[in-house]
Amino acid sequence: MLLKCGIKMYGKETLNNHQIIKYGLTKEFFQAFHLLKYLDIELPLIMHRKYSIYIQPFINKQLYNLEYIKNLQKKHQLKSIADVQKELARNPRSIIDLENKNKRTAILLDCSLVKFALDKLKNRQVVLIAKNKKEAMGLQKIKLPKNFKVVNLKGVISKQAVPSEKLVNLFKILSKIIRLHSGHEIFGKKSFNNWLIKNLIYSVNLLSAFDFIIRTYGIKAIMDINEYTEKGTALALLAKKYNIPYINIPQDLIADLSLIPSRASYYFVWGENYKKWLVKRGIDPKSIKITGNLRFEYQDTKPHITREKLLYDLKIPPDHQIFLFTTQSLPEKVNKIVMNWIIYTASSVKNLPVTFVIKPHPGDKSNYQMYLENKRVRLLSKQYPLYDILNNCDFVLTISSTTAIEAALLNKRIIVLQPNIPYMQARNTNAFHSHLVQAAAGPAIYNRKQLKECVEKILKDEKYRINTYYQGQKFLSNTLPVKDGRTPSKMVLNAMDEVINKKK
């Protein structure tokens, strides 16, 4: 790698080779095609996610071309994630306010926030966005107040007629830019021209649809769980243009890949760890509010079976301590490494009361049947309710899953596994999978010998066992707000009202 850097919470602050190429080419894409605008918004910004996917094969080929990487970094002077955020945000010109601002009372929400809306916003004007048919059908099953509106995004897009002369003008501009960059390693390819035309039309339609929604339903604030998607980016840009607060409220763990560049007005984050991480990325601390996580509040965390029933069903001796391994959607060879550690440990501690239970992630395609030959290993189905096992286990082993947070909330001890993971754009970006190590969530394990020694020490040394508990609780207090009677939903509501009133 060209750059050496220390690992930080949810990803490093300096760039690796992959990011130097990716963000350098993204900057070139934004700059070269910035004249392609609709509603005064640069269309390449909407295409960021799909463009990253499109150039991935090229990035893979150049990943060890040090001369190319060196020249690209010298050209664009992108050395940190904060540099990338500053260069790529490219906010549109802001209009002072939409017309009829006093009549704008509705809050636009992603449909995944419907439980929060029903709990805290039932007396307000709420517009829920359903991105597809599945989400629309899900909302139909819920009894919503009359002041709640459900908008099917695909339906709005299909009904929005973009003036043909505007599209013709965009294609003329596109042809000129393509000719100008005919020698470019990406833009000079015919396949890129076809890709760009397809995504240009979709971006125009998406902007047109959201512009219609904002104007028609009197939107005064937007709360979204992800601004990296085309939907999120379009909403964030329109919010900037119309001076409407856009609140980014992530419900899952996010890394640079799913955030940068960001254009949110405000960030409602889980806790101190995320706030510090965002500040390192050039986000204004004044725009960050700690609110906890709504998903953890509203999901059903109660077990539907007793520990005794679990032990009986899985044929686990009643005196055994249960070590739960929650897998993730990672390459099979990574899961094999961890399972080899577990089998080695299970075979080495025969005189200790311990059973390992494997709970596969829904997206995990690995086959774990072969490991059941060891009598101290049990396998659950992917469909097995997480909280039935999470409540009834004693320790949780994971690489970087949110189950570590859920386990700490249930006062379970955490063991952080750190097998070697191959670099992948979407699943292993800039040391993201080490975030639990950086947060000191629990003992960090790098090989089978360490896992064996850790399990033995936990079972034999009461002081060490107590320390792992407090270690997990300290991690929890830094990840989520300290429990002081305030629920995440109350904190989100208060922060949202503060934002809206400040806007007024």
N, C-alpha and C positions, 0 to 999 in steps of 0.2 A: 504494500500500500504506500502511496505517496505521503500520506499524513498519519502521524502517530497522535493518538488522542486518548484521554481518559474516558472511561465509560460513565455515563450519567444515567439518571433514572429511566426514562422511557426511550432512550436512544442517546447517542453521542451528540455533542454540540458541533464538532467539526465534521467535515465531509469525508466519506471514503470514496474509492475510485468510482463505484457505481453511481453515487450521488453527484459527483463532479460531472460525469457524462450526462446523466439524466437531467439535472437542473440547468447545466450549460446549454444543452439542446432545447430545453423548454424555454429558456430565456430567448434563444434565437427564434424559436417558433412564435412567441408572443410579440417580439419586436418586428419580425419580418411581415407578419400578417395582421398587424394592429389596425390597419385601415379597414379591415372587414368588420363593420359595426352594424348593429341593429338596436334601435332604441337607445342609441348613443353608448352602447356597451360593446366592448371588444369581444368578438365571438370566439377567438382562440382560447380565451380564459375559461369558457364553458367546456371546452374540449380537453382540458388538462388531463383528467383521469384516463380517457381513452387514448390520448396521445402518448401517455406514459406506457400504456400497454402496447401500442403500435411500435414504439421505438425499442422495446425490450430486446428483440432478437439482435438488433444492431449493437445495443449496449453490451450484450453477452459476448459478442465477437471482439469488442474493443476493450474489454475489462482489464486485460493485461498489456495493452498497448500504451506503455508508459509515456512515450513521446507524444501521442495524440492527447492523452489525459493532461499532460503538463502544459501543452499549448492551449488546450481548452480552458484550463484554470487560469492561465496567464491572461487570456483574452477577456474573460468575464469577471475575474477577481472575486469568485465565489469561494470563500474559505470556511464559512460557518453556516449553520442552519439559519441564524439571524440574518446573514447576508442574503440568503435565498428568499426569506420572508419579505425583506425590504425591497428586493428587486422584482419579485414576481407578483406582488399584491396588485399593483396597477389598478387602483380604484377609479371608477368612472367619475365624471364631473357631477357634483351633487346639486340637485334642485333644492331650493330652500324648503319647500314642502309641497305635498300634493294638494290639489284643490279640495275644498270642503273638509279641511282638517279637523274641525270641531265635530263633524258628524262621523268621524272614523272611530269606531269603538271595538272592533273585532280583533281577536288574537288568533293568528294563524299558527297551527300546531301540526307537527308530524303525527300521523295517526297512532304511532307507538306510545304517545304520551296521553292517550285517551283516559287511562285510569287517574292520572293526575288531574285532567280536566274535569272529570266527573266528581272528583273529591273536592277540589279547591276552586273550580271555575264554573260551577253549575248555574250560577246566576249571572254569568257574563256572556257576551257574544263571542262564540268560539267557532272557528272554521277549521275542520280537520281535513288534511290532504291524504287521499288514498292514491298511492302511486300506481297501483295495478288492480286487476279484478279481484285477486285474493284478499288484498287489504280492504277493498270496498265491501266484499261479502262478509268479512270479519266484523266490520263496523255495523252491518245490517243486523247482526245477531245481538247487538247491544241496544238497550233502550236508552236513547239519548234525549235530553231536554229539547224543547222546541226551539230554544235559542242556539242550539248547536247545528251547524251546517256541515254536511259531508260533501266534499268536492272530489270527483273522480278525475285525476289529472289527465289520464289518457283520453277521456271523453271531451275535456276542454280543448286539448291539443287538436283533436279531430275536427272540432267545430271552428277553430280559429283560421281564418283565411288571410294569409300574408299576401299583401299586394304583389302581383307578379312583377311590376316594374322595379320593386325593391330587390327582388331576387335576381333579376336580370342585371341590375347595376352591381350587385355583389359578385356575380360571376365574371363581369368585365374586370372588376378590380382584382379578383382572384387570378385571372389569366395573366394580367400584367405582372403580378407578384411572382407567379410561377416562372414566367420567362426570365425575370430578373435574377432568380435564384436557381437557374437550370443546372448549375454546377455543384449545388449543395449536396452533401452526402445523403440527406434525407429528402429535402424538398424537390430535388431534381429527378426523383423516381416517378414514373407514371402511376404506379400503385398508390403513391402518396396523394397524388392529385384526385384519384377516385375516392380514396378514403376521406379526404378533406371535403369534397363536394357533399358526400353523404352526411357527414357530421355537421357541416355548415347548415344544411337544411334543418336537421333535427334541432340544432341550437337556436335557430331563428324561431322555430315552432314552440320550443320550450319557453323562451323569453316572452313570446307573444301570449302564451297561455297564462304565465304567472303575472304578467302585466295586467291582463284582463281580470284575474282573480283579485289582485291587490286593489284595483280600482272598483270593481263591482261589489265586493264584500266589505269595503271600508276598513281595510287592515291597518291597524295602528302599531302592531308589534308582531314579530315573527320569532318562534322558538323551534329550533331544529336540532336533531341529534347528530347530524353529519353534514358538513358543508363541502366535503371533498367530491361527492357525487355531482353529476351534471345538475340535478335538481337543487342540491344545496348551494352550489356555486351560483346558479342563476338567481336564486332567492337572495343570497348575500349581496350580489352585485346590484340587483334592483333595490334592495334595502338601502344600500349606500347612495344610490342615485336619488331615491325619494326621501332620504333622511328618516328612515324608519328603523327603529332598533331591531337588529338581528341578533338573537341570542343563541350561541352554540352551547348545547347542553348534552355532552356525550354520555351515553349509557353503558358503553363498552370501553375497555381499555383502548386508547388511541396512541399512535406513534407518529413520527414525522410523515410517513407515507400517507396517512389518512387526515392530515391537518394542513401541511404546508403546500402552497401559501394559503393563509387564512385572512378573511375579510370581515369577520364578525365584529359587531359593535361591542358585545359583551360575551364573557365566557363564564358559565356556571359550572365550576369544576368540583371534583370529589373532595379534595383536601389540599393540605399544604404541599405535598409532593408534586401534585399536578400544577399548582400555582407557580412554584419555583421553576419547574420544567418549562412552562410557557414563557416566563420572564426571560429565561435564557435564550428563547427563540425570538426575542424582539417584541413580544406582546406587552402592551402597556399594563403595568400592574393595576392601575385604576380601573381597567375594564374587566378585571378578574374577580369573581365573587365565589367564595367557598360555600357550597350548598349541599354537599353529600350526593348520594346517588339515588334517584327515584326508583330505579329497577329493584334495588335491594330492599326498598321499603315496601313495594307493592307485590312482589312475588311471594307465593305461598312457601314459607320456609319450615312449616310444621311437618314432622314425619307422620306417615300414615300407618306405620308399624312400630312395635316396641323393639328394643335391643334384643330381648329374649327371642322374639319371633324371627328377627334377622339371623341370630346365631343358629336357631333351629333350621331355618330354610337353607342356610349356606353350610350347615354342618360344621360350624366353628365351635371349638371347645369353649365353655362359658368363662374360663379363666384367661382366655387369650386377649391380648391387645390387638386391635385392628388397625393396620397401616393401609390407608386408602391411596391408591395411585390413580389420579384423574388424568387420562391421556389427552392429547391435543391433536389437531389435524396437521401432523408433521410427517415427513418422509418415513417410510417403514423402517429404514435402517436406524433412525433416531430412536424409534420405539423399541427396536431390538436391543439397542445398547442398554436402555433403561431396564428392560426385562431381564437381560443377562445380569445386571447388577442385583435385581430383586431375587432372581433364582439363586445366585451365588450367596446372597445374604440369608435367604430362607434355608438354604442347605447348611450354612455355617453356624446357625444359632439354634440347633436342634433342641437344646436343653432349655430354651427360653420360650415363654408363652406368647407367641406372635403368629399372626396370620396376615398375609397380604391380599388385599382385594383390589381387582382391576376394574375400573369404571371407564369404558371407552367413550371418547367424544363422538357425537353424532356424525362428524365428518371424518373420523378416523377409519381408514380402510385396512388397517393391519389385522392379521389373524393371530389371536392369542390362545387358541385351543391347545397348541403344542406345549404350552407352559403349565398346563393343568396336571401334568404328570407329577409335579411337586405337590405334596399333600398340604403344604402351607400356603398355597395360592388358590384363590377363588376368582371367578370371572362373572361379572354382571353383564346383562344385555345393554345395548345402547339406549334402549327405551326405559330402563330401570330408573325410577324417580331419583334424581340427584339427592334431594334432601332426606330421603329415606335412609340412604347410606351415610350422608354427610353428618346427620345428627347422631348416628349410632356408631361412628368410628371414633378412634382415639387420636390418630395422627393423619395428616394429609401430605402426600408426596406429589409435587407438581413441578413443572419446568417454569411456566410463566402464566398459568391460567388464572382467571378471576376467581376460581374456586379457592385460591389462597385467601382472598379477602372474605369470601363467604364462610370459609372455615374459621377464620379469626373472629368473625362476628358470632360464631357459635362456640367460641372459647376453645377451639381445637388448636393443637400445635402443628406447625408447618415445617416440612423439610423440603428445601429447594434443590431440585436436581438440575445439574448443568452438563449434560452430554454434549459432545461436539455436534453442532448443527450446521449443515452446509448453507452458504449464503444464498438467500432467495429474496427476490424483490418484495413479494407480498407477505412472506411468512417469517423472514429473519432479516429485518432491516436495521442495520447499524446498531447491533447489540441490544435490540429490544427484549430478547428473551432472557437477558440478565437483570431485568428491572427488579425482580424480587431479591436478588443478591444485593443490589445497590440500596434497596430499602431495608436490608437486614431483616427480612421476614422470618428467617429461621436458619438453621445450619445449612451451609452450601456444600453440596456433594458433587465431586468431579470424577469419581471412579467407584468401582464396586467395593474396594477395600474401605473407603471412607463411609459408604453407606452401611456396611457391616458394623464398623466401629461405632457409628452414630446410633444405630438401633440398639446395640449392646449397651451403650452408655445411657441411653434414654431409659432402658428397662432396669438397669442396675443402679444408676446414680440418681437419687431423688432430687438433689440440688440441681443437677443438670436438667432434669425433666422440668423442674419449676422455672428455670431460666429460659428454656425454650418457649414456655407459655408467655412469660413477660416480654420476650423478644417479639412474639407474634402480636401481642397487644400494643406494643409501642409502634410496630409497623402499621397496625390498624389506625391508631390515633393520628399518624402522619398521612395516611391514605384517605381517611374519612374524618369528618369533624368529631371531636370528643362528644360522647353522649351527655347532653346537658338538658334533656327534655325537649329539645327542638328536633322535630323530624325533618328529613330532607324536603318533604312537600311543603312544610311551613317556611323553610328557609328559601326555597325556590319561589314561592308566592311572594314573600316579602321582598326578595331581590328583584323580582319581575315588576312589582308595583313601584319600587324605588326607581327602576329604569324608566318606566312609563311616565311617572310623575316628573322625573328629571327632564325628560323629553318635552313635556308640556311647558 
